[in-house]
Amino acid sequence: MPNPTKSKPKPADATEMTQLVTRARVRQFRKRRLFTMREFAYALGYHANYIRAVECGALPVSRIFATKFLKLEQDTYSKQIIQSRYILPREVLILAKARKCAGCKRSVILPYANQKYCDATCRARATKTKRKEVRQ
């Protein structure tokens, strides 16, 4: 008996999904995440030859492949949490190494090489803590 809560995707959805996943997008994602062909194929549950054929355009993107690829892409990018005080463009090139704030111990990218604290409140909090330690 079919499960009423699960519905099969409509053919139009499948066509849209395969059009969303292009061979350039597959290659770009694989290169950006530093996957080898074999690792990428293993993550998707395919053979490396199939991935190679899709990337070079010898085979079209199937609906199942597109579904697995979009799930892997979503899982990969959803784990990355970036908080910013400013509105960021979609792609950002970060040229500084993340360091730990001396006060709150969060990983931050500070604008100046000699900066130790992420903001003024963090600095004030750390200074108060140091004063208490000196008095005792």
N, C-alpha and C positions, 0 to 999 in steps of 0.2 A: 504494500500500500504506500503510495507516495506521501511524503511529508508535506503538509500544507504550508508550513512556515518557510520552507526553502523553495524558491522559485528559480527556474532556469533562466539565464540571461536571454533576452530577446535577440534575434538576429541583428537588428540595428545596433544594439549595444555592443555586440561582438565585433561588428564592422568598425564602429567608432574606436573600440579598444585597440584593434590591430592597426588602425591608422594613427593612433596616438603613439604607439611604440614603433619607431622607425629604426633602421639599421644604424644610423648615425647616433641616435639616442642610446642605443644599446652599447655601442662601442665607447661613447663618451662616458657613460656611467661606469663601465668596466675599467677604463683607464683612470678615471678620477678616483675611484675607490681602490686603485692599485691591485686589482684582481688579475691573476694570470688567466689564460683561457680555460685551463683545467679547473682552477678554483671557482671561477664564475659558473662554469657548467655544473660543477658539483653542488653549488649553492642553489641552483635552479632545478637540479634533478635531470639534467640533460648530458649528452656526451659533448666533448670539446669540438668534435667535428661538426655537430649541428650548430653550435654557437658560431663557429668560423663561417659556416655556410650562410647563416643569417646576417652576420656582419658584412660579408662581402656581397650579399645580394643574390646569391645563388638560390636560396630558399626564401619564400615569403614568411612573415611573422604569423604564426598560428595563434588562434584565440587562447589556447591553453598556455602557450609560451608568454603571450602578452599578459595574461592574468598573473602568472608566476613572477614575471619581471616587475610588474607594477607593485605587487605585494612586497617583493624584496626591496624595491626602491623606497617604498613608503616606510618599511621597517628600518631601513638604514638611515633615512633622513629624519625620522621621528625621534630617534634616540639622541640626536644632537640638539642641545638646548643652548640657544644664544640669547643673552639678555643684553640690551643696549639702552643707553639713555637717549640715543638719537635714532632717527628713522634711517634704516640701512637699505641700500639698494639690494636687489635680488642676489647679485654676485659681488663679493667683497674679497679683495686680495689683502691678506693680513701679513704685514712685513715685520711684526714684532713678536717676540716669544712671550707666551703667557707666563706670569709669575704669581706667586702667592702674596696676597696683601698682608702686611705685617700686623694688622689689627684683627681682621675677621678671618684670615686664612683662606679666603676664596681665591680661585684662579681668575686673574684679571689681566688685561692688556693695558698697561699704563702708558700715558703719552710721553713721559720723560724717563730717561734712563735712571736718574737718581731718585725717582719718586718711590715711596714705600707703601703709602696708603691709598685705598681706592677713592675715598672722599673725605671731606672735612669731619663728618660725624664719626667716622671710623678712626680718624686720627685723634680726635678729642677723647674718644672712648679709650683708646690705647694709652694716651697720655695720662688719663685719670688712673688707669690700672697701674702704670709705672709709679705714679706718685704715692699710691697706697702701699706699694711694695717697699719703697724707700723709707716711708714713715715707720713701718713696722719693724 
